[in-house]
């Protein structure tokens, strides 16, 4: 069911943990769906010098979190903004169709952390990052319609 790379990143996840002095933190998911991802970024001179994650979820959730952190570590913020769920899936040599949402969560978690980073810089993250679906990351005073019903939030 899972590729060798998915199993490797699940059994030996990279970049697990927290960063005490992180200057970008993002969390996505909820307990209703069972997957929660939290990404911590340490950015210096526009480069992601360290990245860690904490994920509560299935093997695919852990593997996609691990791979997403590997794909952005050492990259510029602009390069990290280009991360897509498709890139995560390709780097893992595919995911089962029913687990594709985990790659979407990984992309959203990275973007949520980047939105938090920009917010801490005093910048509105939405024009830069786009709407991550996590209004708390933007500390927005206005509500957004993310195409989800209240039951899904």
Secondary structure in CASP SS format (residue, H / E / C, confidence):
PFRMAT SS
TARGET T0000
AUTHOR 0000-0000-0000
METHOD secondary structure of the structure
MODEL  1
X C 1.00
X C 1.00
X C 1.00
X H 1.00
X H 1.00
X H 1.00
X H 1.00
X H 1.00
X H 1.00
X H 1.00
X H 1.00
X C 1.00
X C 1.00
X C 1.00
X C 1.00
X E 1.00
X C 1.00
X C 1.00
X C 1.00
X C 1.00
X C 1.00
X C 1.00
X C 1.00
X E 1.00
X E 1.00
X E 1.00
X E 1.00
X E 1.00
X E 1.00
X E 1.00
X C 1.00
X C 1.00
X C 1.00
X C 1.00
X E 1.00
X E 1.00
X E 1.00
X E 1.00
X E 1.00
X E 1.00
X E 1.00
X E 1.00
X E 1.00
X E 1.00
X C 1.00
X C 1.00
X E 1.00
X E 1.00
X E 1.00
X E 1.00
X E 1.00
X E 1.00
X E 1.00
X E 1.00
X E 1.00
X E 1.00
X C 1.00
X C 1.00
X H 1.00
X H 1.00
X H 1.00
X H 1.00
X H 1.00
X H 1.00
X H 1.00
X H 1.00
X H 1.00
X H 1.00
X H 1.00
X H 1.00
X H 1.00
X H 1.00
X C 1.00
X C 1.00
X C 1.00
X E 1.00
X H 1.00
X H 1.00
X H 1.00
X H 1.00
X H 1.00
X C 1.00
X C 1.00
X C 1.00
X H 1.00
X H 1.00
X H 1.00
X H 1.00
X H 1.00
X H 1.00
X H 1.00
X C 1.00
X C 1.00
X C 1.00
X C 1.00
X C 1.00
X H 1.00
X H 1.00
X H 1.00
X H 1.00
X H 1.00
X H 1.00
X H 1.00
X H 1.00
X H 1.00
X H 1.00
X H 1.00
X H 1.00
X H 1.00
X H 1.00
X H 1.00
X H 1.00
X H 1.00
X H 1.00
X H 1.00
X H 1.00
X H 1.00
X H 1.00
X H 1.00
X H 1.00
X C 1.00
X C 1.00
X C 1.00
X C 1.00
X C 1.00
X H 1.00
X H 1.00
X H 1.00
X H 1.00
X C 1.00
X C 1.00
X C 1.00
X C 1.00
X C 1.00
X H 1.00
X H 1.00
X H 1.00
X H 1.00
X C 1.00
X C 1.00
X C 1.00
X C 1.00
X C 1.00
X C 1.00
X C 1.00
X C 1.00
X C 1.00
X C 1.00
X C 1.00
X C 1.00
X C 1.00
X C 1.00
X C 1.00
END
